Amino acid sequence: MSKVILDRNKCIGCGLCSNVSSDDFGFDGKATLIGGNETSLDIFEAERGDISGSERAASVCPVRAIRIED
């Protein structure tokens, strides 16, 4: 399992993450991490077995608001 981390503080609301991986990310004006838990102010984390969609989303994020940790 890997951890997907979304920092909504960095998010600029471009929506690319939800466009490339709608199973993992939503959009409400800023990115949302589906199934994520808020670990600190506007930082969300979720455990994932399949991170292929999250990796695609992280690669297109222009401000690097998404990261993956093993």
matplotlib code that plots the C-alpha trace (Angstrom):
import matplotlib.pyplot as plt

x = [0.0, 1.1, 0.0, -1.5, -1.2, -3.0, -2.0, -5.0, -3.0, -1.0, -3.9, -4.7, -8.0, -7.0, -8.9, -6.4, -6.1, -9.9, -9.8, -7.1, -8.1, -11.8, -11.7, -9.1, -9.8, -12.9, -13.2, -15.1, -13.2, -10.0, -8.9, -10.5, -8.9, -11.7, -11.6, -8.9, -8.7, -7.6, -4.4, -3.7, -5.2, -6.0, -3.7, -5.4, -4.1, -5.4, -4.0, -4.2, -3.2, -3.5, -1.8, -1.7, -4.4, -2.9, 0.5, -1.0, -2.7, 0.5, 2.4, 0.0, -0.4, 1.3, 2.0, 2.9, 0.1, -0.1, 2.6, 2.9, 4.8, 5.6]
y = [0.0, 3.5, 6.8, 9.5, 13.0, 16.1, 19.5, 21.7, 24.7, 24.4, 23.6, 26.4, 24.7, 23.8, 20.5, 18.4, 15.8, 15.0, 15.0, 12.3, 10.3, 10.8, 7.6, 9.2, 12.9, 15.1, 18.9, 21.5, 24.6, 22.8, 19.2, 16.7, 13.3, 10.7, 8.6, 10.9, 11.8, 15.3, 14.9, 18.6, 21.8, 21.1, 18.1, 14.9, 11.4, 8.1, 4.6, 3.1, -0.3, 0.8, 4.2, 4.4, 7.1, 9.0, 8.9, 10.3, 13.1, 13.9, 14.1, 16.7, 18.9, 22.2, 23.1, 19.6, 19.5, 15.7, 13.3, 9.6, 7.9, 4.2]
z = [0.0, -0.8, 0.7, -1.5, 0.0, -1.2, 0.0, -0.7, 0.5, -2.7, -5.0, -7.6, -8.7, -12.3, -12.1, -14.0, -11.3, -11.4, -15.2, -15.4, -12.3, -11.4, -9.3, -6.9, -7.1, -7.1, -7.5, -5.5, -6.7, -5.4, -5.6, -3.2, -2.4, -2.6, 0.6, 2.1, 5.8, 6.9, 8.8, 9.3, 8.0, 4.4, 4.1, 3.1, 3.0, 1.7, 1.5, -2.0, -3.4, -7.0, -7.3, -11.1, -11.3, -8.4, -10.1, -13.3, -11.3, -9.5, -12.8, -14.3, -11.2, -12.1, -8.4, -7.1, -4.6, -4.9, -3.8, -3.3, -0.4, -0.1]

ax = plt.figure().add_subplot(projection="3d")
ax.plot(x, y, z, "-o")
ax.set_aspect("equal")
plt.show()
